[in-house]
Amino acid sequence: MNDLIGLLTATDRDAFLTGLAGHGPVSPGTYLDGTPIWLVTGHPEAVTVLTDPRFSSDVTKQGKIDVAAAAGLPEDVAPYLMHTLGAYDPPDHTRLRRLVSREFTARRVERLRPRIQQIAGELLTGLPQEFDLIERYAYPLPIQVICELLGVPGADRDTWRAWAADLGAPDPARIAAGARGLVGYVRDLVAAKRRAPADDLLSGLVRVRDEDGDRLGDEELIALSISILLAGHETTVGLISQSAWLLLTHPLDRGDVATAVEEFLRYSGPAELAVLRYTLEPVELGDVTIPAGEAVQVVYAAANRDPRRFDRPGELDLHRLDNAHLGFGHGIHYCLGAALARAETRIALTTLFDRFPALTLAGEAGWQPGFKRALTGLPVRT
Protein backbone atom coordinates (compact mmCIF):
# COMPACT_ATOMS: atom_id res chain seq x y z
CA MET A 1 0.00 0.00 0.00
CA ASN A 2 1.26 3.49 -0.88
CA ASP A 3 1.58 5.99 1.94
CA LEU A 4 1.07 9.51 0.57
CA ILE A 5 2.49 11.01 3.75
CA GLY A 6 5.90 10.00 2.41
CA LEU A 7 5.80 13.18 0.32
CA LEU A 8 6.26 15.15 3.53
CA THR A 9 9.61 13.58 4.27
CA ALA A 10 10.91 12.45 0.86
CA THR A 11 14.40 13.79 0.16
CA ASP A 12 14.13 12.64 -3.46
CA ARG A 13 10.61 13.46 -4.60
CA ASP A 14 11.15 12.11 -8.12
CA ALA A 15 12.22 8.73 -6.75
CA PHE A 16 9.27 8.70 -4.33
CA LEU A 17 6.78 9.50 -7.11
CA THR A 18 8.33 6.86 -9.34
CA GLY A 19 7.80 4.43 -6.49
CA LEU A 20 4.12 5.35 -6.31
CA ALA A 21 3.70 4.80 -10.03
CA GLY A 22 5.44 1.43 -9.71
CA HIS A 23 2.35 0.06 -7.94
CA GLY A 24 0.33 0.51 -11.13
CA PRO A 25 -1.73 3.35 -12.64
CA VAL A 26 -4.41 2.89 -9.94
CA SER A 27 -3.51 1.47 -6.53
CA PRO A 28 -4.73 1.54 -2.92
CA GLY A 29 -2.96 3.97 -0.63
CA THR A 30 -3.35 6.11 2.47
CA TYR A 31 -3.94 9.82 2.95
CA LEU A 32 -2.12 12.12 5.39
CA ASP A 33 -4.37 11.09 8.25
CA GLY A 34 -4.09 7.38 7.45
CA THR A 35 -7.47 7.15 5.75
CA PRO A 36 -7.53 4.64 2.84
CA ILE A 37 -7.60 6.27 -0.59
CA TRP A 38 -6.97 5.30 -4.20
CA LEU A 39 -3.90 6.77 -5.87
CA VAL A 40 -4.07 7.46 -9.59
CA THR A 41 -0.64 7.82 -11.18
CA GLY A 42 -1.39 6.86 -14.79
CA HIS A 43 -2.03 9.61 -17.34
CA PRO A 44 -5.15 8.24 -19.10
CA GLU A 45 -6.61 7.16 -15.78
CA ALA A 46 -5.96 10.64 -14.34
CA VAL A 47 -7.74 12.24 -17.30
CA THR A 48 -10.72 9.98 -16.66
CA VAL A 49 -10.92 10.98 -13.00
CA LEU A 50 -10.66 14.66 -13.91
CA THR A 51 -13.41 14.52 -16.54
CA ASP A 52 -15.83 11.73 -15.59
CA PRO A 53 -18.88 13.03 -13.64
CA ARG A 54 -18.88 9.85 -11.57
CA PHE A 55 -15.99 11.41 -9.65
CA SER A 56 -17.04 14.28 -7.38
CA SER A 57 -14.74 17.00 -6.03
CA ASP A 58 -17.36 18.35 -3.61
CA VAL A 59 -16.02 17.25 -0.22
CA THR A 60 -19.14 18.51 1.57
CA LYS A 61 -21.22 15.86 -0.17
CA GLN A 62 -18.96 12.86 -0.41
CA GLY A 63 -15.97 13.45 1.82
CA LYS A 64 -14.78 10.70 4.15
CA ILE A 65 -11.62 12.72 4.76
CA ASP A 66 -11.71 15.99 6.70
CA VAL A 67 -9.20 17.80 4.49
CA ALA A 68 -9.56 21.03 6.49
CA ALA A 69 -8.74 19.24 9.73
CA ALA A 70 -5.79 17.48 8.08
CA ALA A 71 -4.50 20.92 7.05
CA GLY A 72 -5.00 22.26 10.59
CA LEU A 73 -7.62 24.85 9.62
CA PRO A 74 -10.02 26.02 12.38
CA GLU A 75 -13.70 25.29 11.73
CA ASP A 76 -14.83 28.93 11.79
CA VAL A 77 -12.76 29.91 8.75
CA ALA A 78 -12.13 26.55 7.01
CA PRO A 79 -14.95 27.02 4.42
CA TYR A 80 -13.35 30.25 3.17
CA LEU A 81 -10.07 28.45 2.50
CA MET A 82 -11.39 25.10 1.27
CA HIS A 83 -14.16 26.21 -1.09
CA THR A 84 -12.07 26.98 -4.15
CA LEU A 85 -13.48 26.53 -7.65
CA GLY A 86 -11.89 23.09 -7.70
CA ALA A 87 -14.00 21.97 -4.73
CA TYR A 88 -17.38 22.33 -6.45
CA ASP A 89 -19.34 20.10 -8.83
CA PRO A 90 -21.77 21.29 -11.49
CA PRO A 91 -24.12 23.08 -11.39
CA ASP A 92 -22.50 25.17 -8.62
CA HIS A 93 -19.09 24.98 -10.31
CA THR A 94 -20.59 26.04 -13.65
CA ARG A 95 -22.31 29.01 -12.01
CA LEU A 96 -19.25 30.20 -10.09
CA ARG A 97 -16.76 29.71 -12.90
CA ARG A 98 -18.99 31.63 -15.30
CA LEU A 99 -19.28 34.51 -12.85
CA VAL A 100 -15.52 34.66 -12.20
CA SER A 101 -14.73 34.26 -15.90
CA ARG A 102 -16.75 37.37 -16.65
CA GLU A 103 -14.08 39.39 -14.84
CA PHE A 104 -10.98 37.17 -15.12
CA THR A 105 -10.85 37.49 -18.90
CA ALA A 106 -8.13 36.83 -21.48
CA ARG A 107 -8.36 40.51 -22.40
CA ARG A 108 -7.56 41.55 -18.83
CA VAL A 109 -4.55 39.21 -18.80
CA GLU A 110 -3.38 40.50 -22.17
CA ARG A 111 -3.55 44.08 -20.91
CA LEU A 112 -1.25 43.06 -18.06
CA ARG A 113 1.63 41.94 -20.31
CA PRO A 114 3.34 45.34 -20.60
CA ARG A 115 3.01 45.84 -16.85
CA ILE A 116 4.48 42.38 -16.14
CA GLN A 117 7.40 43.26 -18.41
CA GLN A 118 7.88 46.56 -16.60
CA ILE A 119 7.84 44.94 -13.16
CA ALA A 120 10.34 42.29 -14.29
CA GLY A 121 12.71 44.93 -15.63
CA GLU A 122 12.48 47.02 -12.48
CA LEU A 123 13.17 44.02 -10.22
CA LEU A 124 16.31 43.14 -12.18
CA THR A 125 17.69 46.68 -12.07
CA GLY A 126 20.38 47.56 -9.54
CA LEU A 127 20.89 44.02 -8.23
CA PRO A 128 24.22 43.02 -6.67
CA GLN A 129 26.47 40.53 -8.45
CA GLU A 130 25.11 37.77 -6.22
CA PHE A 131 21.52 37.59 -4.98
CA ASP A 132 18.75 35.16 -4.11
CA LEU A 133 16.64 34.75 -7.24
CA ILE A 134 13.51 33.85 -5.29
CA GLU A 135 13.71 36.67 -2.75
CA ARG A 136 14.57 39.37 -5.28
CA TYR A 137 12.70 38.21 -8.39
CA ALA A 138 10.66 34.99 -8.55
CA TYR A 139 8.62 35.87 -5.43
CA PRO A 140 8.00 39.61 -5.72
CA LEU A 141 7.04 39.54 -9.41
CA PRO A 142 3.88 37.34 -9.11
CA ILE A 143 3.04 38.99 -5.78
CA GLN A 144 2.99 42.44 -7.36
CA VAL A 145 1.10 41.23 -10.43
CA ILE A 146 -1.67 39.46 -8.49
CA CYS A 147 -2.03 42.38 -6.08
CA GLU A 148 -2.46 44.84 -8.94
CA LEU A 149 -4.82 42.49 -10.79
CA LEU A 150 -6.98 41.78 -7.77
CA GLY A 151 -6.78 45.29 -6.34
CA VAL A 152 -4.85 44.55 -3.14
CA PRO A 153 -3.05 47.65 -1.79
CA GLY A 154 0.71 47.35 -2.10
CA ALA A 155 1.14 48.58 1.47
CA ASP A 156 -0.69 45.48 2.74
CA ARG A 157 1.50 43.02 0.85
CA ASP A 158 3.77 41.99 3.71
CA THR A 159 0.80 41.59 6.07
CA TRP A 160 -1.20 39.10 4.04
CA ARG A 161 1.98 37.37 2.85
CA ALA A 162 2.82 36.59 6.48
CA TRP A 163 -0.64 35.13 7.06
CA ALA A 164 -0.40 33.09 3.85
CA ALA A 165 2.99 31.74 4.95
CA ASP A 166 1.50 30.72 8.31
CA LEU A 167 -0.94 28.40 6.50
CA GLY A 168 1.97 26.10 5.71
CA ALA A 169 3.54 26.24 9.17
CA PRO A 170 3.95 23.09 11.30
CA ASP A 171 2.49 24.89 14.32
CA PRO A 172 -1.35 24.58 14.55
CA ALA A 173 -1.56 27.91 16.38
CA ARG A 174 0.22 29.68 13.52
CA ILE A 175 -2.02 27.99 10.96
CA ALA A 176 -5.13 29.10 12.83
CA ALA A 177 -3.84 32.66 13.25
CA GLY A 178 -2.86 32.88 9.59
CA ALA A 179 -6.21 31.52 8.41
CA ARG A 180 -8.24 33.91 10.57
CA GLY A 181 -6.03 36.86 9.70
CA LEU A 182 -6.30 36.23 5.96
CA VAL A 183 -10.07 35.69 6.00
CA GLY A 184 -10.62 38.82 8.09
CA TYR A 185 -8.38 40.86 5.81
CA VAL A 186 -10.16 39.80 2.62
CA ARG A 187 -13.56 40.34 4.23
CA ASP A 188 -12.54 43.92 5.05
CA LEU A 189 -11.07 44.41 1.57
CA VAL A 190 -14.34 43.28 -0.04
CA ALA A 191 -16.20 45.83 2.08
CA ALA A 192 -13.73 48.54 1.01
CA LYS A 193 -14.22 47.68 -2.69
CA ARG A 194 -17.96 47.87 -2.22
CA ARG A 195 -17.61 51.40 -0.81
CA ALA A 196 -15.08 52.56 -3.40
CA PRO A 197 -14.91 50.27 -6.46
CA ALA A 198 -11.98 50.50 -8.87
CA ASP A 199 -10.91 48.92 -12.16
CA ASP A 200 -9.66 45.69 -10.64
CA LEU A 201 -10.75 42.06 -10.45
CA LEU A 202 -12.03 42.17 -6.87
CA SER A 203 -14.20 45.21 -7.59
CA GLY A 204 -15.57 43.31 -10.58
CA LEU A 205 -16.40 40.29 -8.42
CA VAL A 206 -18.10 42.54 -5.87
CA ARG A 207 -20.12 44.07 -8.68
CA VAL A 208 -21.14 40.59 -9.85
CA ARG A 209 -22.14 39.75 -6.28
CA ASP A 210 -24.27 42.87 -5.91
CA GLU A 211 -25.88 42.63 -9.35
CA ASP A 212 -26.52 38.89 -9.08
CA GLY A 213 -26.96 38.60 -5.34
CA ASP A 214 -28.84 35.34 -5.52
CA ARG A 215 -26.05 33.74 -7.57
CA LEU A 216 -22.89 34.60 -5.62
CA GLY A 217 -23.00 34.54 -1.83
CA ASP A 218 -20.76 36.56 0.49
CA GLU A 219 -18.95 33.43 1.67
CA GLU A 220 -18.38 32.37 -1.95
CA LEU A 221 -17.09 35.83 -2.86
CA ILE A 222 -14.57 35.87 -0.01
CA ALA A 223 -13.52 32.26 -0.67
CA LEU A 224 -12.99 32.89 -4.38
CA SER A 225 -11.03 36.07 -3.69
CA ILE A 226 -8.74 34.25 -1.26
CA SER A 227 -8.19 31.35 -3.65
CA ILE A 228 -7.28 33.75 -6.49
CA LEU A 229 -4.91 35.66 -4.21
CA LEU A 230 -3.14 32.53 -2.96
CA ALA A 231 -3.10 30.51 -6.18
CA GLY A 232 -2.22 33.59 -8.21
CA HIS A 233 1.18 33.89 -6.58
CA GLU A 234 2.07 30.50 -5.06
CA THR A 235 1.87 28.51 -8.29
CA THR A 236 3.69 31.11 -10.37
CA VAL A 237 6.45 31.62 -7.80
CA GLY A 238 7.06 27.88 -7.93
CA LEU A 239 6.93 27.72 -11.72
CA ILE A 240 9.33 30.64 -12.24
CA SER A 241 11.85 29.55 -9.60
CA GLN A 242 11.86 25.86 -10.51
CA SER A 243 12.10 26.65 -14.23
CA ALA A 244 15.06 28.93 -13.61
CA TRP A 245 16.68 26.23 -11.46
CA LEU A 246 16.28 23.68 -14.25
CA LEU A 247 17.80 26.07 -16.78
CA LEU A 248 20.74 26.70 -14.46
CA THR A 249 21.38 23.04 -13.63
CA HIS A 250 20.87 21.37 -17.02
CA PRO A 251 22.75 21.85 -20.33
CA LEU A 252 19.72 23.29 -22.11
CA ASP A 253 19.01 25.56 -25.04
CA ARG A 254 17.29 28.61 -23.54
CA GLY A 255 15.99 29.90 -26.86
CA ASP A 256 12.36 28.76 -27.10
CA VAL A 257 10.87 29.79 -23.78
CA ALA A 258 7.24 29.31 -24.83
CA THR A 259 7.71 25.60 -25.51
CA ALA A 260 10.09 25.30 -22.58
CA VAL A 261 7.47 26.46 -20.06
CA GLU A 262 5.17 23.60 -21.08
CA GLU A 263 7.99 21.12 -20.48
CA PHE A 264 8.78 22.68 -17.11
CA LEU A 265 5.13 22.21 -16.15
CA ARG A 266 5.30 18.55 -17.13
CA TYR A 267 8.71 17.74 -15.71
CA SER A 268 8.64 19.66 -12.43
CA GLY A 269 5.39 21.59 -12.13
CA PRO A 270 4.47 23.15 -8.77
CA ALA A 271 1.09 21.36 -8.67
CA GLU A 272 1.82 17.71 -7.88
CA LEU A 273 -1.58 16.65 -6.55
CA ALA A 274 -5.15 17.29 -7.66
CA VAL A 275 -8.06 18.15 -5.40
CA LEU A 276 -9.40 14.91 -3.90
CA ARG A 277 -12.25 13.25 -5.75
CA TYR A 278 -14.88 10.80 -4.50
CA THR A 279 -16.65 8.09 -6.46
CA LEU A 280 -20.40 8.59 -6.72
CA GLU A 281 -20.83 4.98 -7.85
CA PRO A 282 -18.56 1.98 -8.46
CA VAL A 283 -16.08 2.79 -11.23
CA GLU A 284 -13.77 0.49 -13.18
CA LEU A 285 -10.46 2.23 -13.64
CA GLY A 286 -7.05 0.83 -14.55
CA ASP A 287 -8.11 -2.80 -14.17
CA VAL A 288 -9.52 -2.23 -10.68
CA THR A 289 -13.01 -1.46 -9.44
CA ILE A 290 -13.26 1.45 -7.03
CA PRO A 291 -16.38 1.20 -4.84
CA ALA A 292 -18.79 4.10 -4.40
CA GLY A 293 -17.88 6.76 -1.83
CA GLU A 294 -14.12 6.15 -2.01
CA ALA A 295 -11.52 8.93 -1.96
CA VAL A 296 -9.40 9.18 -5.12
CA GLN A 297 -6.17 11.17 -5.34
CA VAL A 298 -4.77 12.02 -8.77
CA VAL A 299 -0.99 12.46 -8.61
CA TYR A 300 -0.24 14.96 -11.39
CA ALA A 301 3.52 14.63 -10.98
CA ALA A 302 3.45 10.89 -11.62
CA ALA A 303 0.90 11.05 -14.45
CA ASN A 304 3.07 13.65 -16.19
CA ARG A 305 5.83 11.03 -16.44
CA ASP A 306 3.70 8.10 -17.56
CA PRO A 307 5.75 6.27 -20.24
CA ARG A 308 2.51 5.12 -21.88
CA ARG A 309 1.77 8.77 -22.75
CA PHE A 310 5.15 10.52 -22.98
CA ASP A 311 8.22 9.51 -24.94
CA ARG A 312 11.32 9.56 -22.71
CA PRO A 313 9.27 10.85 -19.73
CA GLY A 314 12.27 11.20 -17.42
CA GLU A 315 14.14 13.40 -19.87
CA LEU A 316 13.83 17.19 -19.82
CA ASP A 317 13.21 18.11 -23.48
CA LEU A 318 12.50 21.81 -24.04
CA HIS A 319 11.46 21.14 -27.63
CA ARG A 320 8.88 18.47 -26.77
CA LEU A 321 5.86 19.12 -29.01
CA ASP A 322 3.50 16.34 -27.93
CA ASN A 323 3.08 17.54 -24.36
CA ALA A 324 -0.38 16.88 -22.95
CA HIS A 325 0.76 17.55 -19.40
CA LEU A 326 -1.60 18.00 -16.46
CA GLY A 327 0.34 20.90 -14.93
CA PHE A 328 -2.80 23.05 -14.81
CA GLY A 329 -5.25 20.19 -14.36
CA HIS A 330 -7.75 19.05 -16.97
CA GLY A 331 -11.44 19.25 -17.78
CA ILE A 332 -13.91 21.63 -16.16
CA HIS A 333 -11.51 22.36 -13.30
CA TYR A 334 -8.66 23.42 -15.58
CA CYS A 335 -6.81 26.27 -13.86
CA LEU A 336 -8.58 29.58 -14.48
CA GLY A 337 -5.29 31.47 -14.13
CA ALA A 338 -3.26 29.29 -16.52
CA ALA A 339 -2.91 32.03 -19.14
CA LEU A 340 -1.66 34.52 -16.53
CA ALA A 341 0.84 32.03 -15.06
CA ARG A 342 2.17 31.21 -18.52
CA ALA A 343 2.52 34.88 -19.43
CA GLU A 344 4.32 35.75 -16.18
CA THR A 345 6.70 32.80 -16.44
CA ARG A 346 7.59 33.38 -20.09
CA ILE A 347 8.21 37.08 -19.50
CA ALA A 348 10.12 36.42 -16.28
CA LEU A 349 12.48 33.83 -17.81
CA THR A 350 13.06 35.73 -21.06
CA THR A 351 13.78 38.99 -19.25
CA LEU A 352 16.05 37.29 -16.70
CA PHE A 353 18.31 35.54 -19.21
CA ASP A 354 18.29 38.44 -21.67
CA ARG A 355 19.51 40.69 -18.87
CA PHE A 356 21.98 38.16 -17.43
CA PRO A 357 22.97 35.68 -20.18
CA ALA A 358 25.88 34.37 -18.09
CA LEU A 359 23.76 33.75 -14.98
CA THR A 360 25.01 30.83 -12.87
CA LEU A 361 24.31 29.27 -9.49
CA ALA A 362 26.20 30.81 -6.58
CA GLY A 363 25.46 28.08 -4.06
CA GLU A 364 23.13 25.25 -3.19
CA ALA A 365 19.40 25.65 -3.79
CA GLY A 366 17.17 25.28 -0.73
CA TRP A 367 14.11 23.04 -0.91
CA GLN A 368 11.14 23.17 1.43
CA PRO A 369 10.11 19.80 2.87
CA GLY A 370 6.40 19.19 2.78
CA PHE A 371 3.40 18.38 0.65
CA LYS A 372 4.40 20.70 -2.21
CA ARG A 373 7.60 20.83 -4.22
CA ALA A 374 8.98 24.31 -3.49
CA LEU A 375 12.30 26.11 -3.51
CA THR A 376 13.11 28.30 -0.52
CA GLY A 377 16.34 29.78 -1.85
CA LEU A 378 18.18 30.02 -5.17
CA PRO A 379 21.50 31.92 -4.90
CA VAL A 380 22.76 33.12 -8.31
CA ARG A 381 25.66 35.11 -9.72
CA THR A 382 25.27 37.45 -12.68
Disulfide bonds with the S-S distance in Angstrom:
none
